[in-house]
């Protein structure tokens, strides 16, 4: 038989290239919610304005109702995915473990050698389905929300030993103005955005604090 080495090498390169494309497609497919997942999880899509709670005359009850409305955002997959129960983030509305495997690292920006910024750049890259932000990172482990009730999350975000030493005024600014928090309303691709707008969310947070920052019962 004749020497067909160059032909064979070309064929192998083609196969390898196809394999890479298939692997990439699988990862991207995992990052997009299926129709079945969307129907099953049904994350909240609307947010009531803070003013709509004015009819609740009991101050404590109004404060709790305001926080429960805020919880539609706090417990939404766009927020929960970066507030994971473990050191591994999750993705999609189904909150599946992140693919490829990555971990929180010391400061939330990933492990040495594989920081978040390896793939997550300054903005969403929709052709590849990769979300982005200039400071993409996970929340600290002390702010893990997955699997926790609204009451537990409420206690966490008020606790300065766990929330980055923020008082209530600083917490309002963080929820209202932080651009990484704001990413939840502009997540790119086919991701379901958080309900309402960041401005509405900030107004709810402000009204909640003004009524005593009460938490739902555990």
Backbone bond lengths (Angstrom), bond angles and torsions (degrees), N, CA, C in turn:
res aa  C-N    CA-C-N  psi(-1)  N-CA   C-N-CA  omega(-1)  CA-C   N-CA-C  phi
1 X - - - 1.464 - - 1.525 109.69 -
2 X 1.355 117.97 146.46 1.451 121.86 -178.53 1.517 111.44 -76.59
3 X 1.335 114.41 165.71 1.462 120.49 179.78 1.537 109.41 -76.37
4 X 1.329 116.59 110.03 1.457 120.33 178.46 1.525 111.00 -112.94
5 X 1.370 116.07 29.59 1.461 121.70 -178.41 1.511 113.55 -54.84
6 X 1.352 120.38 -52.56 1.470 120.05 -179.68 1.527 112.96 -58.74
7 X 1.343 115.24 -39.31 1.465 118.28 179.07 1.515 111.31 -64.89
8 X 1.349 114.97 -41.57 1.456 119.34 -179.94 1.528 110.97 -64.61
9 X 1.358 116.13 -42.89 1.469 119.14 179.61 1.521 111.22 -62.70
10 X 1.313 117.11 -39.35 1.470 121.11 178.40 1.520 110.27 -62.68
11 X 1.332 115.74 -42.52 1.462 120.24 -179.99 1.526 111.29 -64.07
12 X 1.356 115.79 -41.17 1.456 119.54 179.98 1.518 111.52 -65.12
13 X 1.344 115.70 -39.52 1.459 119.12 177.61 1.530 111.04 -62.02
14 X 1.341 115.88 -39.13 1.462 120.05 179.50 1.523 111.07 -64.01
15 X 1.343 115.23 -42.72 1.456 119.85 179.03 1.525 110.57 -63.56
16 X 1.356 115.86 -42.95 1.461 119.52 179.55 1.515 110.87 -62.20
17 X 1.342 115.08 -40.70 1.462 118.86 179.37 1.513 111.89 -63.25
18 X 1.327 116.17 -42.69 1.464 120.26 177.92 1.519 110.62 -63.48
19 X 1.337 115.76 -40.18 1.465 119.29 178.80 1.513 111.75 -61.13
20 X 1.333 115.99 -41.51 1.462 119.70 178.16 1.507 111.90 -63.19
21 X 1.348 115.88 -41.04 1.459 119.39 179.13 1.519 111.07 -64.75
22 X 1.327 116.51 -39.74 1.459 120.58 178.94 1.524 110.25 -63.69
23 X 1.356 116.79 -43.83 1.460 120.34 179.73 1.513 111.27 -61.79
24 X 1.337 115.14 -42.88 1.462 119.05 178.44 1.513 110.93 -62.47
25 X 1.336 116.80 -42.77 1.464 121.02 -179.66 1.513 110.97 -62.57
26 X 1.342 116.93 -38.37 1.459 120.13 179.58 1.516 110.65 -64.15
27 X 1.351 116.94 -44.87 1.461 120.53 179.94 1.510 110.93 -62.20
28 X 1.349 116.83 -44.61 1.457 120.36 -179.24 1.518 111.12 -65.87
29 X 1.334 116.36 -37.47 1.460 119.10 178.85 1.521 110.53 -63.67
30 X 1.348 116.45 -36.48 1.455 120.02 179.09 1.515 111.32 -67.01
31 X 1.335 116.93 -26.65 1.451 120.52 -177.41 1.519 112.83 -84.19
32 X 1.335 118.14 -6.82 1.455 121.21 -179.65 1.525 109.47 -108.94
33 X 1.324 117.76 134.54 1.465 120.17 -178.76 1.513 111.82 -70.59
34 X 1.308 116.47 134.65 1.453 120.40 175.18 1.522 108.88 -76.71
35 X 1.333 116.40 163.63 1.463 120.23 177.93 1.520 110.12 -60.37
36 X 1.347 116.63 -38.31 1.463 120.07 179.93 1.529 110.65 -64.76
37 X 1.373 116.82 -42.96 1.452 120.69 179.15 1.513 110.94 -62.85
38 X 1.344 116.62 -42.56 1.451 120.50 -179.78 1.523 111.40 -61.58
39 X 1.340 116.51 -40.31 1.461 119.35 179.71 1.516 111.17 -68.28
40 X 1.352 116.49 -36.89 1.456 120.77 -174.86 1.527 111.72 -74.20
41 X 1.334 117.74 -43.12 1.453 120.23 -173.70 1.518 112.15 -82.87
42 X 1.326 117.24 -39.64 1.462 123.70 178.02 1.522 113.19 42.31
43 X 1.341 119.15 62.26 1.461 119.60 176.87 1.523 110.44 -63.31
44 X 1.326 115.59 152.93 1.467 120.70 -178.11 1.525 110.23 -58.78
45 X 1.336 116.22 144.45 1.458 121.40 -179.14 1.525 112.68 -119.00
46 X 1.320 117.50 -12.05 1.458 120.62 -178.22 1.526 109.97 -125.98
47 X 1.334 114.90 154.33 1.455 121.77 -179.68 1.525 108.06 -133.71
48 X 1.303 116.91 126.53 1.460 120.28 178.71 1.526 110.21 -72.64
49 X 1.320 118.78 142.09 1.465 120.63 176.72 1.521 110.93 -69.50
50 X 1.318 116.33 152.16 1.461 121.09 -178.23 1.523 111.81 -58.00
51 X 1.322 116.65 -36.53 1.468 120.66 -177.36 1.522 112.45 -62.96
52 X 1.318 117.26 -23.63 1.465 119.82 -176.83 1.521 112.58 -71.40
53 X 1.343 117.26 -8.75 1.463 120.96 179.90 1.526 112.10 -96.61
54 X 1.339 116.54 1.51 1.464 120.71 -176.74 1.519 112.54 -61.55
55 X 1.317 117.95 -25.22 1.458 121.19 -178.87 1.519 113.97 -72.24
56 X 1.334 118.23 -11.40 1.469 121.22 177.46 1.527 106.81 -82.88
57 X 1.310 117.11 105.06 1.467 120.90 -171.62 1.524 113.72 -75.63
58 X 1.332 116.95 -29.51 1.457 120.31 178.20 1.530 108.76 -73.67
59 X 1.335 116.45 119.09 1.465 120.63 -173.19 1.529 112.32 -60.92
60 X 1.313 116.95 -44.04 1.461 120.45 -179.92 1.536 110.89 -64.20
61 X 1.320 115.54 -44.83 1.465 119.58 -179.76 1.525 110.65 -63.37
62 X 1.337 117.20 -38.16 1.462 119.81 179.03 1.523 110.49 -66.56
63 X 1.329 116.70 -40.52 1.464 120.75 179.34 1.526 111.03 -62.07
64 X 1.326 115.64 -43.64 1.473 119.63 179.27 1.525 110.49 -64.75
65 X 1.327 116.22 -42.15 1.469 119.81 179.11 1.526 110.86 -62.52
66 X 1.317 117.29 -38.41 1.466 121.33 177.93 1.525 110.50 -63.75
67 X 1.341 116.39 -42.50 1.467 117.80 179.73 1.520 111.10 -67.91
68 X 1.311 117.25 -38.54 1.469 119.04 178.44 1.527 110.60 -62.15
69 X 1.332 117.40 -33.89 1.464 120.12 175.08 1.526 110.04 -68.66
70 X 1.322 117.43 -41.15 1.470 121.37 175.20 1.528 110.95 -58.55
71 X 1.328 115.72 -32.90 1.467 119.86 -177.62 1.519 112.78 -62.78
72 X 1.336 117.62 -21.79 1.459 120.00 176.00 1.525 110.36 -60.67
73 X 1.330 116.36 -29.80 1.464 121.64 175.84 1.526 110.13 -87.14
74 X 1.322 116.54 -50.41 1.466 120.58 -175.37 1.525 112.53 -58.88
75 X 1.340 116.81 -32.26 1.464 120.63 -177.91 1.528 112.61 -103.07
76 X 1.328 115.38 12.36 1.467 120.68 177.02 1.533 109.10 -78.18
77 X 1.340 118.57 147.61 1.468 120.31 -179.82 1.523 114.77 -53.62
78 X 1.361 118.44 -32.52 1.459 119.57 -179.69 1.522 111.11 -63.14
79 X 1.319 117.53 -28.28 1.464 120.90 176.78 1.522 110.95 -93.34
80 X 1.316 116.64 -45.42 1.460 120.88 -176.23 1.526 112.99 -60.01
81 X 1.331 117.20 -34.83 1.460 119.81 -177.55 1.526 112.48 -59.72
82 X 1.327 116.83 -28.71 1.466 120.44 179.13 1.527 112.25 -103.57
83 X 1.324 116.24 6.64 1.466 122.56 171.92 1.531 107.59 -122.29
84 X 1.351 117.48 56.62 1.467 120.31 -171.33 1.525 113.26 -73.29
85 X 1.327 114.38 159.75 1.462 120.60 178.88 1.524 111.81 -73.31
86 X 1.326 116.79 -24.26 1.466 121.55 179.99 1.526 108.52 -116.79
87 X 1.334 116.39 -170.99 1.460 120.09 178.08 1.529 112.34 -82.58
88 X 1.313 116.79 1.55 1.459 120.72 179.81 1.527 109.66 -107.43
89 X 1.334 118.29 124.20 1.463 119.50 178.30 1.521 111.45 -67.70
90 X 1.323 114.96 166.12 1.456 120.23 175.77 1.526 108.81 -118.99
91 X 1.345 116.70 173.62 1.457 121.05 -178.13 1.522 110.20 -150.56
92 X 1.304 115.96 161.37 1.457 127.34 -177.50 1.530 110.42 72.32
93 X 1.329 116.00 168.61 1.457 120.43 177.85 1.526 111.66 -64.10
94 X 1.338 117.31 -23.01 1.461 121.37 178.47 1.520 111.90 -81.65
95 X 1.342 117.50 -6.14 1.459 123.86 179.70 1.537 112.04 53.95
96 X 1.343 113.82 50.85 1.467 119.54 175.89 1.523 110.23 -77.50
97 X 1.343 118.60 154.52 1.467 120.61 177.15 1.525 111.60 -55.28
98 X 1.311 116.60 138.85 1.466 123.33 -177.54 1.520 111.08 -58.25
99 X 1.324 115.19 134.25 1.463 122.31 173.00 1.521 108.43 -120.09
100 X 1.348 117.17 127.20 1.464 128.62 1.04 1.524 111.75 -72.62
101 X 1.331 115.55 171.73 1.452 120.39 -177.89 1.529 110.02 -65.88
102 X 1.317 116.38 122.24 1.463 122.40 174.14 1.523 107.85 -136.01
103 X 1.337 116.36 162.35 1.457 120.73 -179.15 1.525 110.27 -131.30
104 X 1.318 115.21 166.69 1.451 122.93 -174.79 1.529 112.89 -61.26
105 X 1.319 116.81 -44.97 1.456 120.45 -174.35 1.522 110.77 79.92
106 X 1.313 115.89 -179.03 1.463 120.85 -174.38 1.521 112.44 -65.10
107 X 1.342 116.87 -42.34 1.465 120.08 -173.68 1.524 113.72 -114.15
108 X 1.337 116.91 14.36 1.461 120.40 178.97 1.512 114.78 87.47
109 X 1.338 117.15 -4.22 1.467 121.05 -178.04 1.530 112.65 -97.72
110 X 1.325 117.07 13.89 1.458 120.44 177.14 1.515 112.56 101.84
111 X 1.327 114.84 172.95 1.459 121.39 -178.76 1.519 110.86 -80.63
112 X 1.328 117.60 153.58 1.469 119.72 173.66 1.525 110.35 -55.94
113 X 1.314 116.45 132.82 1.457 120.70 -178.40 1.510 113.79 92.36
114 X 1.340 117.10 -19.68 1.457 120.53 177.33 1.531 109.26 -145.29
115 X 1.334 117.28 63.28 1.463 119.79 177.96 1.525 110.89 -70.60
116 X 1.322 116.12 161.71 1.462 120.83 179.43 1.529 111.27 -55.12
117 X 1.343 115.80 -37.01 1.460 120.52 -175.47 1.529 113.22 -67.49
118 X 1.325 117.75 -7.87 1.469 119.67 175.25 1.522 110.39 -59.35
119 X 1.325 116.34 -40.38 1.465 120.77 -178.69 1.533 112.53 -114.32
120 X 1.320 116.69 -33.82 1.462 121.16 -176.40 1.517 109.53 -92.71
121 X 1.318 116.50 106.53 1.452 121.63 -176.01 1.529 110.96 -96.60
122 X 1.314 117.47 -162.06 1.466 121.35 -169.92 1.524 114.26 -69.49
123 X 1.327 117.51 -17.37 1.469 120.76 -178.56 1.522 109.44 -148.12
124 X 1.322 117.02 163.51 1.461 121.05 175.10 1.522 109.70 -57.06
125 X 1.332 115.58 139.01 1.464 120.62 173.77 1.521 107.24 -116.01
126 X 1.326 114.89 86.41 1.458 120.51 -171.37 1.524 114.75 -63.58
127 X 1.363 120.41 -32.87 1.466 118.19 178.93 1.530 112.94 -57.15
128 X 1.325 117.00 -31.00 1.466 120.53 178.56 1.524 112.33 -104.53
129 X 1.336 117.10 -0.88 1.455 120.14 178.87 1.514 114.09 70.66
130 X 1.346 117.26 26.82 1.467 120.67 -176.63 1.526 109.71 -105.24
131 X 1.326 118.31 121.05 1.462 120.40 178.15 1.519 110.93 -72.98
132 X 1.325 116.43 156.84 1.451 118.92 -178.87 1.513 113.85 -153.00
133 X 1.326 114.31 159.84 1.469 124.13 177.47 1.529 105.88 -168.55
134 X 1.339 118.35 148.37 1.471 119.55 -178.18 1.530 114.55 -57.46
135 X 1.338 117.18 -25.84 1.472 119.98 -179.00 1.521 110.45 -126.45
136 X 1.324 116.60 47.39 1.467 121.35 -178.72 1.527 110.07 -61.31
137 X 1.312 116.75 124.02 1.463 120.73 178.38 1.520 109.85 -166.17
138 X 1.327 115.37 168.95 1.458 121.69 177.36 1.520 110.75 -87.73
139 X 1.318 115.77 153.44 1.458 120.59 171.30 1.524 108.68 -66.14
140 X 1.334 116.99 156.53 1.472 118.36 177.12 1.517 111.51 -63.44
141 X 1.319 115.69 156.85 1.466 120.54 -178.84 1.525 111.83 -58.70
142 X 1.321 117.53 -28.36 1.467 120.77 179.20 1.520 112.41 -67.51
143 X 1.353 116.11 -14.03 1.461 120.87 179.21 1.525 111.42 -112.28
144 X 1.314 116.82 29.31 1.465 120.96 174.90 1.517 108.96 -68.10
145 X 1.341 116.52 127.04 1.472 121.02 -175.66 1.520 113.25 -113.16
146 X 1.307 118.10 -22.98 1.460 119.46 -174.76 1.525 110.52 -59.09
147 X 1.328 115.29 134.75 1.458 120.64 179.29 1.516 114.44 80.19
148 X 1.337 116.79 5.57 1.462 119.85 -178.35 1.521 111.07 -109.80
149 X 1.310 115.07 152.97 1.455 121.65 -178.63 1.523 110.25 -79.08
150 X 1.327 116.06 167.72 1.459 120.60 175.57 1.527 110.26 -59.75
151 X 1.312 117.73 -38.23 1.469 121.28 179.22 1.520 111.05 -62.61
152 X 1.326 117.13 -42.86 1.458 120.74 -179.71 1.528 111.54 -67.40
153 X 1.337 116.40 -41.32 1.463 119.97 178.57 1.522 110.17 -65.26
154 X 1.321 117.13 -39.84 1.455 121.67 178.15 1.530 110.36 -58.05
155 X 1.318 116.57 -46.69 1.468 120.53 179.22 1.524 110.76 -62.35
156 X 1.326 116.64 -39.49 1.461 120.33 179.88 1.522 112.37 -62.61
157 X 1.332 116.53 -49.64 1.457 117.94 -172.35 1.531 112.19 -71.42
158 X 1.349 118.03 -16.35 1.465 120.78 175.87 1.528 112.51 -89.89
159 X 1.314 117.02 -16.08 1.467 122.41 -173.93 1.528 109.94 -83.41
160 X 1.323 117.58 109.97 1.459 120.76 -176.02 1.524 112.91 -66.93
161 X 1.330 117.61 -19.67 1.467 119.39 176.21 1.521 111.68 -75.48
162 X 1.340 116.47 -13.33 1.471 120.20 -178.88 1.529 113.25 -118.39
163 X 1.331 118.56 -20.41 1.459 120.22 -171.13 1.527 115.10 -100.93
164 X 1.336 116.39 20.23 1.461 118.94 -178.65 1.516 112.41 84.05
165 X 1.337 117.03 24.13 1.465 123.69 178.51 1.525 112.51 61.81
166 X 1.320 116.95 35.47 1.471 121.20 178.57 1.523 110.26 -92.24
167 X 1.349 116.33 129.67 1.450 118.92 168.51 1.519 108.05 -78.86
168 X 1.323 117.61 179.94 1.462 119.47 -174.13 1.529 112.12 -64.98
169 X 1.329 117.63 -34.54 1.468 119.97 177.83 1.530 110.58 -64.97
170 X 1.330 116.16 -42.57 1.463 120.20 178.90 1.527 110.75 -68.17
171 X 1.337 116.36 -33.45 1.460 120.20 178.07 1.527 110.57 -64.56
172 X 1.346 117.11 -42.00 1.463 120.30 177.32 1.526 110.10 -60.06
173 X 1.335 116.96 -44.93 1.476 120.20 179.76 1.525 110.63 -61.92
174 X 1.324 116.35 -41.34 1.468 120.18 -179.57 1.525 111.24 -61.85
175 X 1.321 116.51 -47.02 1.463 120.41 -177.86 1.525 111.75 -71.22
176 X 1.326 116.90 -32.09 1.470 121.50 -175.07 1.513 113.71 -84.57
177 X 1.348 116.71 -34.72 1.465 120.07 -167.22 1.529 115.60 -120.31
178 X 1.315 118.17 -19.59 1.463 119.51 -176.26 1.529 110.15 -62.75
179 X 1.325 116.47 127.34 1.471 119.73 -174.84 1.527 113.04 -72.65
180 X 1.328 117.69 -25.66 1.469 118.44 176.22 1.522 109.90 -72.88
181 X 1.327 117.64 -38.41 1.461 120.15 171.16 1.529 109.06 -59.31
182 X 1.323 115.77 -42.64 1.462 121.02 -178.91 1.511 114.44 -63.90
183 X 1.342 117.16 -22.14 1.473 120.16 177.83 1.524 110.91 -56.10
184 X 1.338 117.46 -30.10 1.463 121.16 -177.11 1.523 112.59 -58.16
185 X 1.341 117.56 -22.22 1.465 121.09 179.17 1.530 112.60 -97.02
186 X 1.323 116.83 -4.27 1.472 121.59 177.15 1.521 108.73 -138.69
187 X 1.339 117.22 60.60 1.466 119.92 -170.53 1.519 115.26 -80.33
188 X 1.331 117.45 -9.05 1.460 119.69 178.31 1.519 113.15 74.91
189 X 1.336 114.81 169.59 1.455 120.61 179.12 1.519 111.90 57.75
190 X 1.325 115.00 -144.55 1.462 120.72 178.87 1.524 111.78 -101.01
191 X 1.326 117.04 16.54 1.461 120.09 -179.98 1.524 110.35 -68.46
192 X 1.310 115.86 142.68 1.455 121.46 178.39 1.521 109.06 -76.81
193 X 1.326 118.87 120.73 1.471 119.37 178.58 1.521 111.63 -71.22
194 X 1.313 115.45 159.43 1.464 120.05 173.93 1.523 108.96 -62.09
195 X 1.321 118.06 154.54 1.469 119.91 -177.51 1.526 112.51 -69.78
196 X 1.338 115.39 152.22 1.452 120.85 177.56 1.514 112.54 69.17
197 X 1.326 116.25 -143.50 1.464 122.91 177.67 1.525 108.38 -134.23
198 X 1.327 116.24 164.21 1.461 118.40 177.06 1.524 110.79 -63.97
199 X 1.338 117.64 -34.38 1.463 120.49 177.78 1.530 110.95 -61.98
200 X 1.332 117.22 -44.04 1.463 120.96 177.09 1.529 110.84 -62.31
201 X 1.312 115.53 -42.77 1.464 120.94 179.53 1.524 110.05 -61.34
202 X 1.328 116.59 -43.37 1.455 120.57 178.43 1.523 112.46 -62.97
203 X 1.332 116.84 -38.22 1.464 120.41 177.92 1.524 110.92 -66.70
204 X 1.323 116.69 -37.79 1.468 119.81 175.77 1.527 110.49 -63.14
205 X 1.340 116.28 -43.71 1.464 120.19 179.58 1.525 110.88 -62.28
206 X 1.319 116.65 -42.29 1.467 120.82 179.29 1.530 110.95 -63.01
207 X 1.321 116.88 -45.31 1.469 120.85 179.40 1.525 111.04 -65.29
208 X 1.329 116.47 -37.11 1.469 121.06 177.81 1.527 110.13 -61.23
209 X 1.332 117.17 -46.50 1.465 120.99 179.30 1.523 110.39 -64.95
210 X 1.321 117.65 -41.36 1.469 121.49 -178.46 1.531 112.36 -64.84
211 X 1.322 117.01 -22.95 1.460 120.84 178.78 1.529 112.01 -98.50
212 X 1.322 116.27 13.76 1.468 119.59 174.23 1.510 115.90 106.64
213 X 1.328 117.95 0.74 1.477 121.97 178.60 1.531 110.90 50.15
214 X 1.323 115.13 49.40 1.459 120.68 -179.83 1.530 110.65 -77.44
215 X 1.332 115.80 150.08 1.464 121.11 179.58 1.535 110.49 -109.31
216 X 1.338 115.93 148.32 1.469 118.65 174.40 1.527 110.15 -60.92
217 X 1.318 115.96 158.55 1.450 119.32 177.20 1.517 110.34 -70.47
218 X 1.322 114.66 143.37 1.474 119.96 -178.72 1.524 109.76 -67.58
